[in-house]
Amino acid sequence: MKEALIVSTARTPIGKAYRGVFNMTTAPTLGGHAIKHAVERAGIDPAEVEDVIMGCAMQQGTTGLNIGRLAALAGGLPTSVSGMSLDRQCSSGLMAIATAAKQIVYDGMDVAIGGGLESISLVQNEHVNMHMTVDKQLGGTS
């Protein structure tokens, strides 16, 4: 049986919601940063990644439009890399990693990325983040 191995990790530091250094930083930017550095640390060509699975419990605003795909693009992966988002309250990130491992073990993929993210400053507010649905860095105009 084929095995799945974790060959690299990356994350953003934890900040204070609503007032910390990452306040008002969009979810694709946060996820993209971690993806970019995990790929660099693994020493692979970004085009080798076949799928990015991101868990997110508060899928709204910039996390609401397939955050797996948006984080992959923000992380510099080519448009040929697919993305998936999933929500499993309290374990979305872990479920994303398990799903990436399943895709390697059972579905024939060679490289998949799994992780989780939230941008609490942008989702738990009076706007429910509808005022920031599109990340301007990815071509949006809102």
C-alpha positions in Angstrom: 0.0 0.0 0.0 1.2 3.5 -0.8 1.9 5.7 2.2 1.4 9.4 2.7 4.2 11.4 4.4 4.2 14.9 5.8 7.4 16.3 4.3 7.0 20.0 5.1 5.0 22.3 7.4 4.4 26.0 7.7 2.0 28.3 9.5 1.4 31.9 10.4 1.8 33.0 14.0 -1.3 33.4 16.1 -2.3 37.1 16.4 -4.9 38.9 18.5 -8.2 39.2 16.7 -9.4 42.7 15.9 -6.2 44.4 17.0 -3.1 42.3 16.2 -0.6 42.4 13.4 -2.8 40.3 11.1 -5.9 42.3 11.8 -7.7 42.8 8.4 -5.4 40.4 6.6 -7.5 38.4 4.1 -7.7 34.6 4.4 -6.2 33.9 1.0 -3.2 36.0 2.0 -2.7 34.1 5.2 -3.2 30.6 3.7 -1.1 31.5 0.7 1.8 32.5 2.8 1.8 29.2 4.6 1.4 27.2 1.3 4.2 29.1 -0.4 6.6 28.4 2.4 5.6 24.8 2.9 6.2 24.2 -0.8 9.6 25.9 -0.7 10.6 23.9 2.4 9.6 20.7 0.7 11.9 21.6 -2.2 9.3 20.8 -4.9 8.1 22.5 -8.0 4.8 24.2 -7.2 3.3 22.5 -10.4 3.8 19.1 -8.7 1.0 19.9 -6.2 -2.2 18.2 -7.4 -4.7 19.5 -4.9 -4.9 21.9 -1.9 -7.5 21.1 0.7 -8.1 23.8 3.3 -10.4 23.5 6.3 -12.2 26.5 7.5 -15.1 26.7 10.0 -16.3 30.3 9.2 -16.6 30.2 5.4 -17.7 33.7 4.6 -16.2 36.8 3.1 -12.7 35.9 1.7 -13.0 32.4 3.1 -16.4 31.8 1.4 -15.4 31.4 -2.2 -13.4 28.1 -2.1 -10.6 29.1 0.2 -8.6 26.0 -0.8 -8.4 27.3 -4.4 -7.8 30.9 -3.4 -5.1 30.1 -1.0 -3.3 28.0 -3.6 -3.4 30.9 -6.0 -2.2 33.4 -3.4 0.6 31.0 -2.5 1.9 31.1 -6.0 0.7 27.7 -7.2 -0.2 27.5 -10.9 -3.8 27.6 -12.0 -3.5 23.9 -12.9 -3.6 23.1 -9.2 -7.1 22.4 -7.9 -8.5 23.5 -4.5 -11.1 22.2 -2.1 -12.6 23.7 1.1 -14.2 21.8 3.9 -15.9 22.7 7.1 -15.9 20.2 10.0 -16.5 22.3 13.1 -13.5 22.1 15.5 -11.4 19.9 13.3 -11.5 21.3 9.8 -7.8 21.6 9.4 -7.2 18.1 10.7 -9.9 16.8 8.3 -8.2 18.6 5.4 -4.8 16.9 6.2 -6.5 13.5 6.5 -8.3 14.1 3.1 -5.0 15.1 1.5 -3.4 11.9 2.9 -6.4 9.8 1.5 -5.9 11.4 -1.9 -2.3 10.2 -1.9 -2.9 6.7 -0.5 -6.1 5.8 -2.3 -6.7 8.3 -5.2 -3.3 8.2 -6.9 -2.1 11.7 -6.2 1.6 12.2 -5.5 1.5 15.6 -3.8 -1.3 17.2 -2.0 -1.5 20.0 0.6 -3.8 19.9 3.6 -4.3 22.6 6.2 -6.6 24.9 8.0 -7.2 28.6 8.4 -9.4 31.3 9.9 -9.4 35.1 9.7 -11.4 35.8 12.8 -11.0 39.6 12.5 -12.8 39.4 9.1 -15.6 37.0 9.9 -16.9 37.6 13.4 -18.0 41.2 12.9 -21.1 43.3 12.3 -20.8 42.8 8.5 -20.4 39.0 8.6 -17.6 39.8 6.2 -19.9 40.5 3.3 -18.1 43.8 2.8 -14.9 42.0 2.0 -16.1 39.0 -0.1 -13.4 39.4 -2.8 -9.6 39.6 -2.2 -8.3 42.4 -4.3 -4.9 40.8 -4.7 -6.6 38.0 -6.7 -8.3 40.4 -9.2 -11.4 41.4 -7.4 -12.8 44.9 -7.4 -15.0 45.1 -4.3 
